[in-house]
Structures are given as structure tokens and as C-alpha cells.
Amino acid sequence: MSRVKKIFVNMNWLVFSQLIVTICVFIWTILIARYLGVGEYGVYGFAISLSGILIIIADFGINTHIVRNVATDNSIASKYLGNAIPLKSVFALVTFILTLAILFLMKCDEITIKVTLLFVIALIILSFINLFKGAFQAFEEVKYQGIGESILHLILLVFIIITIHTEIGVFGIAISYILANLIALAYLYHALNKNIVTPKYELDWDFCKKITMLSIPFAITGILYSAYYFIDIIMLENLVGNYAAGIYNAAYKLIPVQNLLVSVYGAVIFPVMSNLFKRHEKLLILSYEKSVKYLLMLNHSIQYLDCYLFSCPNPVDLRIRI
């Protein structure tokens, strides 16, 4: 299969899975917001936002570093994964302890502390899921990633519906995330071992130190990216309380849906560019220029569409169109 054809095949898998993800997220966003009410939805938004920033410590850019390096040499995948899994476990423990300390320093109430810690556990599991997804990207076999994403979100939607009908509350929502992530993790680990590579478990401290140091630029980028998207919810929670944070979070959930194609393209082209960097510099430059051109065209199209749909002079008309 040619490189171009493989890119389009991978994009088709990811677009299909992301459509399922988008539909599931859209449905459960409405269901959770209606079920929890504004106050508890604010707690839910705060927990996801704070854990979303701090979970970068558990990842520390290791996933991105592995995708870049393994994409250029698939033979090193087993060693990288075998060391990354125990290394990320150490970072995960540090993340959990740091989150608990920050929650106490912020003087959060008991419910907020418990819910946030549950979401930290869920995102730690998700961090390992992303590690395996990175391996699939490096081998350019993202169909397993697409299947895993679909399984994760479909099961999570089912668990959320069960939680709502059984009226477990915001704790049930958090536990639903943990259970769905565990199931998706089990599938991806099985698919990785069976179809791609088996991790060679070891704890080579010199190698782990090397991975950590080389991952720092990716970690810094991840922290800044997460802070940009999540810090506003945390600030609102502390400045004006759960109610305003809940309203803001409900509206903000619409934004990631618009980045569907951009995120899919980025996931597919990143390992390809990593490979071209070592082997075909001219093709790398060409793919970069074309990528920037097409992504700008796509982003401008989305902006124009937003301006058309949401530029209502009357607030009533805006609510009707939504």
C-alpha cells in the first residue's frame, strides 16, 4: 500500500471513530448537564479541568516522544514501551499526590475533592490508553486506535445512561469514566500484543532518564495547551462558584467538536512527518507546506460557518438556532 493511500485509509478509520466519539460526547453532555443541574455540573467541569491540567505530569510528553522516535524505527518499540509503562506509573502516583495537595490548598469541599480524585484516576488510565494509541500511530495502524476510541465512548455513554437512571449522581459519572477507560485499555493492550508489538518490561533507569529529558519540550507544550483550554473553568469555580462554572462549561463543550478533522489529520500526519524527517527532507517540507495550507483553509471555513450561524442580533434567535 502506497504512503498516500495509507494516510487516507488511516484518516477514514479515525474520522469514522471520531464521528462516533462526537455523537456520544454530544449526547452525554446534554444528559449530564440536565441530570446534574448547574451546581453539580460545575463540580464536574472543575474536576475534569483541574485533572486535565495535572495529568500532563503523568504523561510528561512521553507519549509524543515515543510516537516520534518509534515512527522512525519500529524495532525500538518494545524497549520504549517496556520502560515507558513503569515510568508513567511513577509519574501517575506523583500526579495523584500532587492533585490531593492542591485540592487541600484550594480549600475545596469534600465532594469536589472526591470527584476530582476519581477523575484523576480515570485520566491516569487514559494516559496509558494514549501510550498504546501512540504505538499504533507510530506503526501507522490506527484502525485499532479508532476501534478503541469507539469502544471507549460507546461504553461510557451506556454507563452514563445507567448512572442517570439509577440516580447515583456525580460520583457515578466519575466511576463510569474509570470503568470505560479500563475496558478500552484492556482492548488496546490486547490488540497491541496480538497485532503490533509486545512490550519488553524492564526498568532501565538510564534509558528512563533519557526518555524523560527528551520528553520535557513535549511536556511543556502539553501543560501550556491544557492550561489554555482548562484554566478558565478552574478560575470561575474559585471566583464565582459552581453555578457560573457549570453554565460556562456547558457552552464550552461545543468547541472541541469543531476540531474533529483537524485533530484527526494531526494524529495521522505526525508519525508520517517523523519518518520523513529521517529519510526524505524534501517530502517533509512539501507535506508540511500542504498541511498548513489545507488546515488554514479548513479552519477559515469553520470560522465563516460559525460567524454565519451565531451572528444573530437577537439573543432569542440565537437560542432557537442552537
C-alpha positions, 0 to 999 in steps of 0.5 A: 500500500502506497504512503498516500493511500495509507494516510487516507485509509488511516484518516477514514478509520479515525474520522469514522471513530471520531464521528462516533466519539462526537455523537456520544460526547454530544449526547452525554453532555446534554444528559449530564448537564440536565441530570446534574443541574448547574451546581453539580455540573460545575463540580464536574467541569472543575474536576475534569479541568483541574485533572486535565491540567495535572495529568500532563505530569503523568504523561510528561510528553512521553507519549509524543516522544515515543510516537516520534522516535518509534515512527522512525524505527519500529524495532525500538518499540518494545524497549520504549514501551517496556520502560515507558509503562513503569515510568508513567506509573511513577509519574501517575502516583506523583500526579495523584499526590500532587492533585490531593495537595492542591485540592487541600490548598484550594480549600475545596469541599469534600465532594469536589475533592472526591470527584476530582480524585476519581477523575484523576484516576480515570485520566491516569488510565487514559494516559496509558490508553494514549501510550498504546494509541501512540504505538499504533500511530507510530506503526501507522495502524490506527484502525485499532486506535479508532476501534478503541476510541469507539469502544471507549465512548460507546461504553461510557455513554451506556454507563452514563445512561445507567448512572442517570437512571439509577440516580447515583449522581456525580460520583457515578459519572466519575466511576463510569469514566474509570470503568470505560477507560479500563475496558478500552485499555484492556482492548488496546493492550490486547490488540497491541500484543496480538497485532503490533508489538509486545512490550519488553518490561524492564526498568532501565533507569538510564534509558528512563532518564533519557526518555524523560529529558527528551520528553520535557519540550513535549511536556511543556507544550502539553501543560501550556495547551491544557492550561489554555483550554482548562484554566478558565473553568478552574478560575470561575469555580474559585471566583464565582462558584459552581453555578457560573462554572457549570453554565460556562462549561456547558457552552464550552463543550461545543468547541472541541467538536469543531476540531474533529478533522483537524485533530484527526489529520494531526494524529495521522500526519505526525508519525508520517512527518517523523519518518520523513524527517529521517529519510526524505527532507524534501517530502517533509517540507512539501507535506508540511507546506500542504498541511498548513495550507489545507488546515488554514483553509479548513479552519477559515471555513469553520470560522465563516460557518460559525460567524454565519450561524451565531451572528444573530442580533437577537439573543432569542434567535440565537437560542432557537438556532442552537 
